[in-house]
Amino acid sequence: MNDQVKFTIDGKQCTAEKNTNLVEAAKMNGIYIPTLCHLEGVKPAGSCRICNVKINGRFMTACTTLVVDGMVIESNTNEIQELRKIIIETLFVSGNHFCPACEKSGNCELQAMGYKYQMMVPRFPYEFEEKEVDAKTTKLYIDRNRCILCKRCVRSIKSKDGKSIFAIKGRGHKAVINIDHKLANQMTDEEAMHAMETCPVGSILRKERGYVDPIGSRKFDHKPIGSEIEETVTVK
Amino acid sequence: MSKPIVATTSLAGCFGCHMSILDIDERILQLIELVDFNKSPVDDIKEFTTMCDIGLIEGGCCNSENVHVLKDFRKNCKILVSVGECAIMGGLPALRNNIPIEECLHEAYLNGPSTKDANPDKILPNNEELPIILDKVYPCHEIVKIDYYLPGCPPRADLIWNALVALVTGDELKLPYEVVKFD
């Protein structure tokens, strides 16, 4: 059997298999550490920083950290919650996030983070930068206004022969997500749908779909993001 | 003791937020017991006649008139509340914010499908009686100090109601998960 390690999150005793990353380890113990760029089964990138926790007093991203015996982790302290809220507000002002006009509204993970941390208004000025929309492929379009550069699509969406369909173009503040039109045109309906669902925001959208779910029956209409993880333990 | 006085306005908005105020249904009877209204489209009072306690602002600032009205509200209201996405971040009117103003005017008055043939003299609105359109749509808090924010498109009637009651009574504002939404 695998070795079990013991650690604490916000004072709660937890156990998990050795070499589990902290986001998954917390999840197994009924504790939700918020993530945007992390995707189960895909190599973590640590790019969004939402999962920042304090491990033995130091800030580290939970998705890129493997759990070790005796770790003392702080996650839901006021300081860390405030830090996460700042990151979310930064994402809201640096893109053009017009929630009322977005097909992903209600199913969007960034928006759900805004709800979780009760962002009433970002504390930073809006940038309203010009971003391009790419609708040249048959099944998908890319709306870079909403992209948060989490690289989920780059890391996880591949063609049948293993080629990347999405990639980053440019560096620093000029970095944008690009789509390989030829490979994207070969995607099946299911693969295109999967790409849309992989995107945490409304940046990769399936064409000819629009607003399918009515208000009230969308993913985050009634329950906060992560509540299903926190509920599993109270049921036990 | 006299009742607190509320003023409301719609700047670059669609009046959806005012509709949401009416969406408090029969609680509107409680509301008129609780507060008096001054300048507002609800009672059609056009100018401030007294200092108000609470000003509810719908819509962002897209032209000089919006800025004038907003500054007038700041001067005449003790507490200003941004109501809805447009007041908070510009909302749908702000979709033009990364398009040059000249291009917007040309599309609206010269090249758009409904104006292409209807404006042979190629006239753009330019009269001193008309408010001047701003280079972009500004959130209200980038023009004046705003005290509170109620997000939503429109904010749920329960959110507006809870906030108004909390402001008037001084009780703590309750924010159940389902009332704070951005759409």
Interface residues (C-beta under 8 A of the other chain):
Chain A: N96 F98 C99 P100 A101 C102 S105 G106 Q111 G114 Y115 Q118 M119 M120 V121 P122 P125 Y126 F128 E129 E130 K131 I215 D221 H222 K223 P224
Chain B: S82 E85 I88 M89 G90 G91 L92 A94 L95 N97 N98 I99 K136 P139 H141 E142 I146 Y148 Y149 L150 P151 C153 L175 Y177 E178 V180 K181 F182 D183
